[in-house]
Amino acid sequence: MAVTEAPRPRTYGNFRKPRTSGLRGLSLGATLLLFAGLVAVVLATLVSTWAALGLAVALAVLTAPLAVRDRHGRTLMQRGAVRLAWWRTTASGGHLYRSGPLGRAGYGTCRLPGLAAESTLTEAQDGYGRPFAVISVPSTGHHSVVIACDADGSALVDERQVDTWVAHWGQWLATLGAEPGLVAASVTVETAPDTGVRLHQEIAANSVADAPDLATAMLREVLAAYPAGSAQIATRIALTYSGAARPGSPRRSADDMAVHIGTRLPGLTAGLSMTGAGTAVPMTATELAEAVRVAYDPTVAPLVEEARATTGGSGLTWDEAGPMAAQEAWDHYRHDGAYSVTWAMTEAPQGEVFSNVLTGLVQPSRDIARKRVTLLYRPHSRAEGARVVQQDYKNALFTAQQSQIGQARDDAEVTAARRTTEEQAQGHGVIRFGLLVTATVSSAAELATAAAAVDNLAPAARIAVRPVYGSQAAAFAAALPLGLVLPLHTALPQTVRDAM
C-alpha cells in the first residue's frame, strides 16, 4: 500500500536588515573617523608620546558613542540626539497643543497636530466614479489615498487558500515598486470595542410591533450583552505618491495628482481582491475625517456611529478631525480624554515563521481598549532593489572575511544575502518595512496594563519592539492611515543619520 506524505506547512522568512559597510558593525562614517584617528595617532607618535596618548583618548571618547549599542541596536549618539531633541521640544513648548475656540492654532478649528498640521483634504473620483479622499502634505509634496478593506479572515479557511492569499499579497507589494510616483504604503489594522449602535439599528429596522414576547426578550438580551464582548476590526491601506514626477522636477498640484491617482485606483483595488483583503473601496473625505477624529477622541465613536446610521454621515471636515488638546510626554501621549503609547519594531522575525505569525498581535485584546497595528512599506524600484541587495551581499562577505575563524552567524548572513540577490534577479520585489503598535486606553492608570499586554504579544509575533521615547506624538500620527513618511520629517539631515 502506497503511503503519501502529508504536505508540510509553508513557512516564510529571510527578513533582512542590510548590513553596514563599516568595520565590525560600525557605520561607514564611524569607520572613516576611526581610521583617520588612528593615522593621526601614528603620526603624533613621531612628535610626542604624550600627544599621541591624548589623541588616542580623544579618539576613544569620540568613537565610543558611535560604537556602543543597546539591545535594540541604537548607538549612544542616537539616544543622546533623541534626548537633546526632547529637551528642545519641551523647552519651546512644542509638546503642548491647544486648538478650538481657546487655541491659537487654525483660528478656532481643530486641525491635526504635529506632522499633519499643514495637511489638507480634498475629494475626487476614480475611474469607476467612486469618490475618494486625497491627503496632501505640502512640506514633503506627498499625496495619499486610503483604501478601506473588509478582510475575510483565516477562520475555517484551509491552509492552501491562506498560502494563495499570501502569495498574491507578496505579488501586490512587488508591483508597488513599479507604481509610478509611489513612495510609500501602509496597512493599518485597528481593533476597538463595538459600540452596539449598528446592532441596535439593525434590530430596530427588522422588528415589528406584534412580535412574540419571547423573541422580543431574546433580542433585548442580545442587544445588552453582545456589544460588551465584541470588537470592531477595521483594515485600511494608505498609498502615498510624490507630487514630483521625477527627482528635481516641479511638483504637481493636488488636482493633477487626484487625476493621476484616480486612474490608478481601479487596478490597485482589483489586485487586492485576491489577497484576502475582501472588498476594497477608497475612503471618502467624511469617512477619513471620522476615522481620524475617533482615533484622537475615542469617546465620540458612538456619536459618529449614530450619525452614520441615521443621516449617512457625521459631516465632519478635516478642520474638525483633530483633538481639542494634546500633550506629549516622554513615554506616552495624551489626546483629549485618552492616553496612548506607541511601540516601534526594532527586530523583524528571525528564522522562518508561519503565515499567522502576526495574528495574535492584530487580534483584539481585552487589556487594551483600542489597538492599532500599522505596517509601513517603502518599496524599491527594480534598479534600486538590485543595487541594495548587491551592496548588502558585499557587506556580508566583507564582515565574514574579517575573522580568520569563520562564525556560523556570519556564514548564515552571507547565505541569506546571496539568496536575496538570487530572488531579486528572478523578479521578486525588494521593500523596506517597519511596524508600529499603538495602544489607547481611557486613563493613565491603564497604561501599565496595556504595556504589559504588548510586551506579551510581541514575542509571540517573533518581533522585538520598544516604545518610541520622545516622539510619541509623531509615532501616533504615523500609525494612522495618513500616508506620512517618517524619514522625511526627521530633524536630522540624511548624511548625519547615515553616519550614526
VOROKE-284140 format. One record per residue (C-alpha): x, y, z. Coordinates in steps of 0.1 Angstrom, whole numbers, plus 2048, in hexadecimal, padded with zeros to 3 digits. Layout:
BEGIN
XYZ ...
This chain:
BEGIN
800800800 80E8227F6 81283B811 810860808 82287981D 80E89682A 8188B781C 82D8CC833 8208EE83E 82E90B82A 84692283C 853945835 87295783F 893967834 889989841 8AA99B83F 8B69BB84D 8D29C7836 8F59C6846 90A9E5848 9299E8833 93E9F1851 9569DD867 9479C5881 9249D3880 92F9F787F 91FA0F866 933A1C848 938A3E859 943A2F87A 95CA18867 96BA36854 96EA4A874 97FA2C885 998A28869 9A0A4D867 9A5A4E88D 9BCA3088C 9D1A40871 9D3A60886 9DEA4D8A5 9FAA3B891 A06A5D883 A04A6C8A6 A1CA528B4 A37A6189E A33A828B0 A2AA788D4 A1FA5A8E6 A08A6F8FD 9F8A7F8DF 9F1A5D8D0 9E2A518F1 9CCA708F2 9C0A6A8CF 9B9A468D6 9A4A4F8F4 991A698E0 98BA508C4 97DA378DD 966A518EB 95AA5B8C8 955A388BB 945A288DA 923A398D5 923A2C8B1 92EA088BA 91CA008DA 8F89F38D3 8DC9E88E9 8C89C88E5 8B29D98CA 8D09E38B5 8CFA098BD 8F0A1A8C3 8F7A328E0 8F9A4F8C8 8D6A478BA 8C8A458DD 8D9A658E7 8CBA768C8 8A8A6B8D2 8ADA798F5 8BAA9A8E7 89DA9D8CF 884A968EB 894AB0901 891ACA8E6 86CAC08DF 862AC3904 875AE4908 863AF48EB 841AE68F4 83FAD18D5 831AB38E9 811AC68F0 7F4ACB8D8 7D5AE08DD 7BAAE68C2 796AEF8C0 787B118CB 7A2B158E7 7BFB0A8D2 7D7B1D8BB 7D9B038A0 7C3B06881 7ADB2388E 795B0E8A2 797AEE88F 7A2ACC89B 7BCAC3881 7D4AA6885 7F3AAC89B 817AA5893 822A97872 800A99862 7F8ABD86D 7FCACB84A 7EAAAF838 7CCAB5823 7B0A9E818 79FA9F7F6 787A877E5 787A7A7C1 779A5D7AD 78CA3F79F 787A2C77E 769A1A78C 758A3A797 75FA337BC 767A517D2 788A4F7E4 79AA667FC 7BDA747F5 7D3A7F812 7EDA98807 80CAA181C 81DAC180F 83DABC822 846A9C810 831AA17F1 820A7F7F7 7FCA767EF 7EBA587FF 7CCA437F9 7BDA2B812 7ACA0A809 7949FA821 7949D3820 77C9BA82E 79599E835 78897B833 79C96C850 7AB94A852 791939867 785918858 79B91E839 7B290282E 7D790782D 7DA906808 7C3924804 7D693781E 7F793080B 7E693D7EB 7DC95D7FD 7FF96280A 80E95C7E7 7F79757D7 7FE98E7F3 82398B7ED 81D9907C8 8089AF7CE 8249BD7E4 83D9B67C9 8299C97AF 82B9E87C6 84F9EC7BC 8449F2798 827A087A1 82DA2B792 835A457AD 82DA2E7CB 845A337E7 835A21805 818A0C810 80AA02832 7F19E883F 7DE9F185F 7CA9D7872 7B69E888E 7A29D68A8 7899E78BF 76B9DF8D5 74A9DC8C2 7349F98CB 7149E58C5 705A008AF 7059EC88F 6F69CE8A1 6DB9E48B0 6D39F488F 6D19D287E 6B99C4898 6A39E3898 6A09E2872 6969BD872 67F9BC890 6599BD88F 6409C98A9 62E9A88AC 64D9928B0 64A9768CA 65597E8ED 6709638EE 6809718CE 67F9948DB 68F98A8FC 6AA9778EA 6B29948D4 6B49AB8F2 6CC994903 6E29928E3 6E29B78E0 6ED9BB904 70799F905 71699D8E2 7289BF8E0 7399B9901 74E99C8F3 7519A48CE 76A9BA8BC 76C9CD89C 78A9C6885 7929DF86A 7AD9DA84F 7B99F883B 7D59FB821 7E5A1D81A 7F8A237FA 80FA427F9 819A527D8 833A6C7D1 827A8C7C1 847A8D7AC 847A7778E 86CA71791 887A7F7A9 88DAA47A2 86EAA978D 853AC2797 838AB67AF 816AB07A1 7F7ABF7B1 7DEAAC7C6 7C5AAC7A9 7DEA9D791 7E8A837AB 7C3A7A7B1 7C0A7378B 7E0A5E78C 7D5A4A7AB 7B2A4679E 7BEA3477F 7D3A1C794 7BAA137AF 7A49FB79B 7C19E4794 7CF9E67B7 7AE9DE7C7 7A89C27AF 7CA9B37B7 7C09B27DC 7A399B7D6 7BA97D7D3 7CD9847F3 7B197D80C 7AB9A2812 78799E808 7749BB7F9 78D9D87F4 77D9FA7F0 78DA1D7F2 784A31811 771A5180C 77BA7281C 760A6F837 769A4B83F 78EA53843 786A71859 770A5C86F 78BA41873 7A5A5A87D 78EA6C894 785A4C8A6 7AAA438A9 7B2A648BB 792A638D0 783A408D4 766A4D8E9 755A5B8C9 754A388B9 72FA328C3 725A548B6 736A4E895 726A2C891 703A3B899 708A57880 714A3F866 6F6A2886C 6DBA4386C 6E7A5E853 701A4A840 71FA5E84E 72AA75869 734A91852 756A95863 770AA984F 795AA8850 797AC7866 782AB4880 795A93880 7B0A9C899 7AFA9D8BF 7A5ABA8D4 7C4AB68E9 7E3A9F8E9 802A9C8FE 820A878F6 834A76912 855A64910 844A41910 81FA48907 808A5F8F5 7E8A6F904 7CEA7A8EB 7ACA878F6 79FA6D90F 7B6A51905 7D9A4590A 7EEA338F0 810A228EE 821A198CD 83B9FE8C9 8529F98AB 8609D989E 8869D78A2 88B9B3896 8789A087C 86F97B881 88E966881 88F94586F 87093685E 84D93E869 82A933860 81094984E 7FD94F86F 81B95E881 80A97F886 7E897288E 7EA9768B4 7F89998B0 7DC9A789A 7C09958AC 7AB9A88C6 7BA9A88E9 7A59AA909 7C09BE91A 7C19D98FF 7A39EE8F7 7AE9F88D4 7CC9E98C2 7DB9F38A1 7F69DE88F 8059EF871 81D9E0858 8319FB846 83F9F3823 857A0680D 85C9F37EC 87C9F47D8 87B9F67B2 88A9D979F 8AB9EC799 8AD9F87BE 8A59D57CA 8C19C57B6 8DA9DF7C3 8CE9DA7E7 8D09B47E8 8F29B47D6 9019CC7EF 8F29B980C 9029997FE 9249AA7FB 9219B781F 91899582C 93798681A 94D9A1828 94199B84C 946975848 96997983B 97598F858 97897286F 992956868 97B93D879 95993E868 93B94387E 91A930877 90695087A 91C962860 919944848 8F394484C 8F3969844 906963824 8EF94781A 8D095C821 8DE97A80E 8E79647F0 8C49557F0 8B59787F0 8CA9827D2 8BE9627BF 89A9697C7 89D98D7BC 8AD98279C 88F96B796 877989797 86E98A7BC 8689AD7CB 87E9BD7E6 86C9D2800 8759E2821 85C9DD83D 8569E7861 83B9E287B 82A9F8894 8129ED8B0 7FCA078C1 7E99FF8E0 7CEA188EB 7BDA1790D 7A5A2E920 7BBA3693F 7DFA39948 7DBA1C961 7D5A04945 7F5A0C932 8099F2946 7F09D793E 7F19E0919 8179E0919 8179BD929 7FF9B090F 8159BD8F2 8349AE903 82298C903 81598F8DF 83699A8CF 84A97A8D7 82E9648CA 8309778A9 8569718A8 85E9968A8 8709AE8C0 8609CF8C8 8689ED8DD 855A0D8E6 85BA2A8D0 86AA408EC 869A658E6 855A628C5 833A548D0 81FA6F8BE 831A6989D 82EA438A1 809A468A9 803A5A889 818A42874 804A24880 7E4A35873 7DBA2F84E 7E8A51844 804A4782D 81FA58841 843A4E838 856A53858 87AA5484B 871A73837 865A85857 884A8086C 897A9D87A 8B9A8E872 8C7A9084E 8CAA6F83B 8F0A7083C 8F0A73862 8D8A56865 8EEA4084E 90DA49863 8FBA3D882 
